[in-house]
């Protein structure tokens, strides 16, 4: 993933979750921000949960 890039996010079942901006990956999680509210709505996805999401 590219920091600062906006990704359309869905579940693996196809449920849309919105547009997220990728920020960084820590040892335990992936950090995103909701694209419609830049820098304010932080989304943390644990490493074990990232496989349940699709990014395009």
N, C-alpha and C positions, 0 to 999 in steps of 0.2 A: 504494500500500500504506500501511497505517496502522501506525506504530510501536507495538509492544506487543501487536498483534493476533496471535492464533494462526491459522495457515493449514494446511489439509490439503494436502500436497504430493504430486503424482504426476508421473511422466514423461509426455511427450506420448503415449507408448504405453500409458499407464494403470497402470504399475507404481507401487504406493504407496511413498512414501519417509518417511511419518510426518507428525507435526504439528510445525510449525516456528513460532517466534515471530519476527516481523520486527523488526529493530532499526534499521537505517539503510542508506542508499545512499551510497557514496563515488563518486568519479569513475570508479573502475575496477571496482567490485564491489558486490553486495548482501550485507548481513550479516544472518544469522539465528542463532537459538539453538534447539536441540532443546527442544521444549516440555516434555517429560517430565523434563528436568534444567535448570530455569530458570537462565540466566546462566552455564552451565558448558560446554556442548558447542557451541562456535562453528562455524557453517557459513558459508563464504565462497563465493559464486557469482559468477564473473566475468561481466561484462556480455555477453560473447559466448555464454555458456552458459545464460543465463536463459530464452531462447526454448525450451529443451528441457524446461521445467518448467511445470506447471499448478498454480495456487493457487486454493483455494476455501474 
